[in-house]
Amino acid sequence: MRNKIKLTKEKREDMIASIKTYFLKERDEELGDLASGFVLDFIIEKLAPEFYNQGVQDSYAYMNEKIEDLLEIQKCCI
């Protein structure tokens, strides 16, 4: 079972406020705290793992490239 993302109360409140602002500005819809909380929960449960996995893949590719650079230096100097 995957670990659920844990947010501080303050961070969750900030994110809910951002969702409310987004819906009001972009969709001209007023969402309450409860509805915005459900949107946030959906993002955390369904979308965040994809962003996380992409970050892991990007980090792996970056580190792999740097390791290859390091190995190239070693081959040059032997």
N, CA, C and O atoms as a GROMACS GRO file, in nm:
protein
  312
    1MET      N    1   0.084  -0.119   0.000
    1MET     CA    2   0.000   0.000   0.000
    1MET      C    3   0.088   0.125   0.000
    1MET      O    4   0.188   0.131   0.072
    2ARG      N    5   0.052   0.221  -0.079
    2ARG     CA    6   0.130   0.344  -0.090
    2ARG      C    7   0.101   0.436   0.028
    2ARG      O    8  -0.009   0.439   0.083
    3ASN      N    9   0.204   0.512   0.064
    3ASN     CA   10   0.186   0.613   0.168
    3ASN      C   11   0.113   0.731   0.108
    3ASN      O   12   0.149   0.779   0.000
    4LYS      N   13   0.012   0.778   0.177
    4LYS     CA   14  -0.060   0.896   0.133
    4LYS      C   15   0.021   1.020   0.168
    4LYS      O   16   0.088   1.024   0.271
    5ILE      N   17   0.014   1.118   0.084
    5ILE     CA   18   0.084   1.244   0.110
    5ILE      C   19   0.023   1.309   0.233
    5ILE      O   20  -0.099   1.323   0.244
    6LYS      N   21   0.108   1.347   0.325
    6LYS     CA   22   0.062   1.411   0.447
    6LYS      C   23   0.091   1.561   0.438
    6LYS      O   24   0.203   1.602   0.408
    7LEU      N   25  -0.010   1.640   0.464
    7LEU     CA   26   0.003   1.785   0.461
    7LEU      C   27  -0.020   1.841   0.601
    7LEU      O   28  -0.101   1.789   0.677
    8THR      N   29   0.052   1.947   0.632
    8THR     CA   30   0.020   2.016   0.756
    8THR      C   31  -0.116   2.083   0.739
    8THR      O   32  -0.163   2.104   0.627
    9LYS      N   33  -0.177   2.116   0.850
    9LYS     CA   34  -0.307   2.183   0.846
    9LYS      C   35  -0.296   2.314   0.768
    9LYS      O   36  -0.383   2.348   0.688
   10GLU      N   37  -0.188   2.387   0.793
   10GLU     CA   38  -0.169   2.516   0.726
   10GLU      C   39  -0.151   2.499   0.575
   10GLU      O   40  -0.208   2.575   0.497
   11LYS      N   41  -0.072   2.399   0.535
   11LYS     CA   42  -0.048   2.376   0.393
   11LYS      C   43  -0.178   2.334   0.324
   11LYS      O   44  -0.208   2.380   0.213
   12ARG      N   45  -0.255   2.247   0.390
   12ARG     CA   46  -0.383   2.203   0.332
   12ARG      C   47  -0.478   2.324   0.316
   12ARG      O   48  -0.544   2.338   0.213
   13GLU      N   49  -0.482   2.409   0.417
   13GLU     CA   50  -0.567   2.528   0.408
   13GLU      C   51  -0.522   2.619   0.295
   13GLU      O   52  -0.606   2.674   0.223
   14ASP      N   53  -0.391   2.636   0.278
   14ASP     CA   54  -0.339   2.717   0.168
   14ASP      C   55  -0.377   2.658   0.032
   14ASP      O   56  -0.416   2.731  -0.059
   15MET      N   57  -0.366   2.527   0.020
   15MET     CA   58  -0.400   2.461  -0.106
   15MET      C   59  -0.551   2.471  -0.135
   15MET      O   60  -0.591   2.494  -0.250
   16ILE      N   61  -0.632   2.455  -0.034
   16ILE     CA   62  -0.777   2.469  -0.051
   16ILE      C   63  -0.810   2.612  -0.094
   16ILE      O   64  -0.894   2.632  -0.182
   17ALA      N   65  -0.745   2.709  -0.034
   17ALA     CA   66  -0.766   2.849  -0.073
   17ALA      C   67  -0.725   2.871  -0.219
   17ALA      O   68  -0.792   2.945  -0.292
   18SER      N   69  -0.615   2.809  -0.261
   18SER     CA   70  -0.570   2.822  -0.400
   18SER      C   71  -0.671   2.759  -0.497
   18SER      O   72  -0.698   2.814  -0.603
   19ILE      N   73  -0.726   2.646  -0.459
   19ILE     CA   74  -0.828   2.581  -0.544
   19ILE      C   75  -0.951   2.670  -0.554
   19ILE      O   76  -1.006   2.688  -0.663
   20LYS      N   77  -0.995   2.725  -0.443
   20LYS     CA   78  -1.111   2.815  -0.444
   20LYS      C   79  -1.085   2.936  -0.534
   20LYS      O   80  -1.172   2.976  -0.612
   21THR      N   81  -0.966   2.994  -0.522
   21THR     CA   82  -0.931   3.110  -0.605
   21THR      C   83  -0.927   3.072  -0.752
   21THR      O   84  -0.977   3.147  -0.837
   22TYR      N   85  -0.869   2.958  -0.784
   22TYR     CA   86  -0.862   2.913  -0.922
   22TYR      C   87  -1.002   2.898  -0.981
   22TYR      O   88  -1.030   2.950  -1.089
   23PHE      N   89  -1.090   2.827  -0.912
   23PHE     CA   90  -1.224   2.805  -0.965
   23PHE      C   91  -1.299   2.936  -0.982
   23PHE      O   92  -1.375   2.952  -1.078
   24LEU      N   93  -1.279   3.029  -0.891
   24LEU     CA   94  -1.348   3.158  -0.902
   24LEU      C   95  -1.294   3.239  -1.020
   24LEU      O   96  -1.373   3.294  -1.096
   25LYS      N   97  -1.163   3.246  -1.035
   25LYS     CA   98  -1.104   3.327  -1.142
   25LYS      C   99  -1.120   3.262  -1.280
   25LYS      O  100  -1.153   3.329  -1.377
   26GLU      N  101  -1.096   3.132  -1.288
   26GLU     CA  102  -1.092   3.065  -1.419
   26GLU      C  103  -1.228   3.012  -1.465
   26GLU      O  104  -1.253   3.003  -1.585
   27ARG      N  105  -1.314   2.977  -1.371
   27ARG     CA  106  -1.441   2.915  -1.408
   27ARG      C  107  -1.561   2.993  -1.359
   27ARG      O  108  -1.676   2.956  -1.385
   28ASP      N  109  -1.535   3.101  -1.288
   28ASP     CA  110  -1.640   3.184  -1.231
   28ASP      C  111  -1.736   3.100  -1.145
   28ASP      O  112  -1.858   3.118  -1.147
   29GLU      N  113  -1.676   3.009  -1.068
   29GLU     CA  114  -1.752   2.922  -0.978
   29GLU      C  115  -1.700   2.941  -0.837
   29GLU      O  116  -1.579   2.946  -0.814
   30GLU      N  117  -1.790   2.951  -0.744
   30GLU     CA  118  -1.751   2.958  -0.603
   30GLU      C  119  -1.758   2.820  -0.544
   30GLU      O  120  -1.865   2.758  -0.541
   31LEU      N  121  -1.647   2.771  -0.496
   31LEU     CA  122  -1.642   2.643  -0.426
   31LEU      C  123  -1.623   2.669  -0.278
   31LEU      O  124  -1.551   2.761  -0.239
   32GLY      N  125  -1.688   2.590  -0.198
   32GLY     CA  126  -1.670   2.598  -0.054
   32GLY      C  127  -1.547   2.519  -0.012
   32GLY      O  128  -1.481   2.456  -0.094
   33ASP      N  129  -1.519   2.524   0.115
   33ASP     CA  130  -1.404   2.451   0.169
   33ASP      C  131  -1.419   2.300   0.147
   33ASP      O  132  -1.322   2.232   0.113
   34LEU      N  133  -1.539   2.247   0.167
   34LEU     CA  134  -1.560   2.104   0.154
   34LEU      C  135  -1.535   2.058   0.010
   34LEU      O  136  -1.462   1.961  -0.012
   35ALA      N  137  -1.595   2.125  -0.086
   35ALA     CA  138  -1.576   2.088  -0.227
   35ALA      C  139  -1.431   2.104  -0.268
   35ALA      O  140  -1.377   2.019  -0.339
   36SER      N  141  -1.367   2.211  -0.225
   36SER     CA  142  -1.226   2.232  -0.257
   36SER      C  143  -1.139   2.125  -0.193
   36SER      O  144  -1.040   2.081  -0.252
   37GLY      N  145  -1.175   2.083  -0.074
   37GLY     CA  146  -1.104   1.975  -0.007
   37GLY      C  147  -1.116   1.844  -0.085
   37GLY      O  148  -1.020   1.767  -0.093
   38PHE      N  149  -1.234   1.819  -0.142
   38PHE     CA  150  -1.253   1.699  -0.223
   38PHE      C  151  -1.167   1.705  -0.350
   38PHE      O  152  -1.110   1.604  -0.392
   39VAL      N  153  -1.159   1.823  -0.410
   39VAL     CA  154  -1.073   1.840  -0.529
   39VAL      C  155  -0.928   1.812  -0.490
   39VAL      O  156  -0.857   1.740  -0.561
   40LEU      N  157  -0.885   1.868  -0.379
   40LEU     CA  158  -0.748   1.845  -0.332
   40LEU      C  159  -0.723   1.697  -0.304
   40LEU      O  160  -0.619   1.644  -0.343
   41ASP      N  161  -0.817   1.631  -0.239
   41ASP     CA  162  -0.802   1.488  -0.211
   41ASP      C  163  -0.791   1.408  -0.340
   41ASP      O  164  -0.713   1.313  -0.349
   42PHE      N  165  -0.870   1.445  -0.441
   42PHE     CA  166  -0.864   1.377  -0.571
   42PHE      C  167  -0.726   1.395  -0.633
   42PHE      O  168  -0.666   1.300  -0.683
   43ILE      N  169  -0.675   1.517  -0.630
   43ILE     CA  170  -0.543   1.544  -0.688
   43ILE      C  171  -0.436   1.464  -0.616
   43ILE      O  172  -0.350   1.404  -0.679
   44ILE      N  173  -0.443   1.462  -0.484
   44ILE     CA  174  -0.344   1.388  -0.406
   44ILE      C  175  -0.351   1.238  -0.436
   44ILE      O  176  -0.248   1.173  -0.452
   45GLU      N  177  -0.471   1.185  -0.443
   45GLU     CA  178  -0.487   1.040  -0.461
   45GLU      C  179  -0.461   0.995  -0.604
   45GLU      O  180  -0.396   0.893  -0.626
   46LYS      N  181  -0.512   1.070  -0.702
   46LYS     CA  182  -0.509   1.022  -0.840
   46LYS      C  183  -0.400   1.083  -0.926
   46LYS      O  184  -0.348   1.016  -1.016
   47LEU      N  185  -0.363   1.208  -0.902
   47LEU     CA  186  -0.269   1.277  -0.990
   47LEU      C  187  -0.129   1.289  -0.933
   47LEU      O  188  -0.031   1.276  -1.006
   48ALA      N  189  -0.118   1.314  -0.804
   48ALA     CA  190   0.014   1.336  -0.743
   48ALA      C  191   0.110   1.220  -0.766
   48ALA      O  192   0.229   1.245  -0.789
   49PRO      N  193   0.065   1.093  -0.761
   49PRO     CA  194   0.161   0.985  -0.785
   49PRO      C  195   0.226   0.992  -0.923
   49PRO      O  196   0.343   0.955  -0.938
   50GLU      N  197   0.154   1.039  -1.023
   50GLU     CA  198   0.211   1.053  -1.156
   50GLU      C  199   0.320   1.160  -1.158
   50GLU      O  200   0.425   1.142  -1.218
   51PHE      N  201   0.293   1.273  -1.092
   51PHE     CA  202   0.393   1.379  -1.083
   51PHE      C  203   0.516   1.330  -1.007
   51PHE      O  204   0.629   1.358  -1.046
   52TYR      N  205   0.493   1.258  -0.899
   52TYR     CA  206   0.603   1.203  -0.820
   52TYR      C  207   0.687   1.108  -0.904
   52TYR      O  208   0.810   1.117  -0.906
   53ASN      N  209   0.620   1.016  -0.972
   53ASN     CA  210   0.692   0.917  -1.053
   53ASN      C  211   0.771   0.985  -1.165
   53ASN      O  212   0.882   0.942  -1.196
   54GLN      N  213   0.715   1.091  -1.224
   54GLN     CA  214   0.789   1.164  -1.326
   54GLN      C  215   0.912   1.230  -1.267
   54GLN      O  216   1.018   1.233  -1.330
   55GLY      N  217   0.900   1.282  -1.147
   55GLY     CA  218   1.015   1.341  -1.078
   55GLY      C  219   1.123   1.238  -1.050
   55GLY      O  220   1.242   1.267  -1.064
   56VAL      N  221   1.082   1.118  -1.011
   56VAL     CA  222   1.178   1.011  -0.988
   56VAL      C  223   1.248   0.975  -1.118
   56VAL      O  224   1.370   0.960  -1.121
   57GLN      N  225   1.173   0.962  -1.227
   57GLN     CA  226   1.232   0.929  -1.357
   57GLN      C  227   1.328   1.038  -1.403
   57GLN      O  228   1.437   1.008  -1.452
   58ASP      N  229   1.288   1.164  -1.387
   58ASP     CA  230   1.375   1.275  -1.427
   58ASP      C  231   1.504   1.276  -1.344
   58ASP      O  232   1.612   1.300  -1.398
   59SER      N  233   1.491   1.249  -1.213
   59SER     CA  234   1.609   1.244  -1.126
   59SER      C  235   1.701   1.129  -1.166
   59SER      O  236   1.823   1.144  -1.168
   60TYR      N  237   1.642   1.015  -1.197
   60TYR     CA  238   1.720   0.900  -1.240
   60TYR      C  239   1.797   0.931  -1.368
   60TYR      O  240   1.916   0.902  -1.378
   61ALA      N  241   1.728   0.990  -1.466
   61ALA     CA  242   1.793   1.023  -1.593
   61ALA      C  243   1.907   1.124  -1.570
   61ALA      O  244   2.015   1.110  -1.628
   62TYR      N  245   1.883   1.224  -1.486
   62TYR     CA  246   1.986   1.324  -1.456
   62TYR      C  247   2.107   1.260  -1.389
   62TYR      O  248   2.221   1.284  -1.430
   63MET      N  249   2.082   1.179  -1.287
   63MET     CA  250   2.192   1.115  -1.215
   63MET      C  251   2.266   1.018  -1.306
   63MET      O  252   2.389   1.009  -1.301
   64ASN      N  253   2.194   0.946  -1.388
   64ASN     CA  254   2.257   0.853  -1.482
   64ASN      C  255   2.350   0.927  -1.578
   64ASN      O  256   2.461   0.881  -1.607
   65GLU      N  257   2.304   1.042  -1.626
   65GLU     CA  258   2.386   1.124  -1.716
   65GLU      C  259   2.513   1.171  -1.645
   65GLU      O  260   2.622   1.168  -1.703
   66LYS      N  261   2.499   1.213  -1.519
   66LYS     CA  262   2.615   1.261  -1.444
   66LYS      C  263   2.712   1.147  -1.414
   66LYS      O  264   2.834   1.167  -1.416
   67ILE      N  265   2.660   1.029  -1.387
   67ILE     CA  266   2.747   0.913  -1.364
   67ILE      C  267   2.823   0.879  -1.491
   67ILE      O  268   2.942   0.848  -1.486
   68GLU      N  269   2.754   0.885  -1.605
   68GLU     CA  270   2.821   0.859  -1.733
   68GLU      C  271   2.931   0.962  -1.757
   68GLU      O  272   3.040   0.928  -1.804
   69ASP      N  273   2.903   1.090  -1.723
   69ASP     CA  274   3.006   1.193  -1.736
   69ASP      C  275   3.127   1.160  -1.649
   69ASP      O  276   3.241   1.174  -1.692
   70LEU      N  277   3.101   1.115  -1.528
   70LEU     CA  278   3.209   1.080  -1.436
   70LEU      C  279   3.290   0.962  -1.492
   70LEU      O  280   3.413   0.963  -1.486
   71LEU      N  281   3.222   0.864  -1.545
   71LEU     CA  282   3.292   0.748  -1.601
   71LEU      C  283   3.374   0.786  -1.724
   71LEU      O  284   3.480   0.729  -1.748
   72GLU      N  285   3.326   0.882  -1.802
   72GLU     CA  286   3.401   0.930  -1.917
   72GLU      C  287   3.532   0.994  -1.874
   72GLU      O  288   3.635   0.977  -1.939
   73ILE      N  289   3.527   1.067  -1.765
   73ILE     CA  290   3.649   1.128  -1.713
   73ILE      C  291   3.748   1.019  -1.675
   73ILE      O  292   3.867   1.030  -1.703
   74GLN      N  293   3.699   0.916  -1.611
   74GLN     CA  294   3.785   0.806  -1.569
   74GLN      C  295   3.848   0.738  -1.691
   74GLN      O  296   3.967   0.706  -1.687
   75LYS      N  297   3.774   0.716  -1.796
   75LYS     CA  298   3.825   0.649  -1.915
   75LYS      C  299   3.933   0.734  -1.983
   75LYS      O  300   4.030   0.681  -2.037
   76CYS      N  301   3.914   0.866  -1.979
   76CYS     CA  302   4.010   0.955  -2.042
   76CYS      C  303   4.147   0.950  -1.975
   76CYS      O  304   4.251   0.961  -2.040
   77CYS      N  305   4.142   0.935  -1.847
   77CYS     CA  306   4.264   0.954  -1.769
   77CYS      C  307   4.336   0.826  -1.734
   77CYS      O  308   4.437   0.829  -1.663
   78ILE      N  309   4.289   0.716  -1.782
   78ILE     CA  310   4.355   0.588  -1.748
   78ILE      C  311   4.471   0.566  -1.842
   78ILE      O  312   4.541   0.465  -1.832
   0.00000   0.00000   0.00000
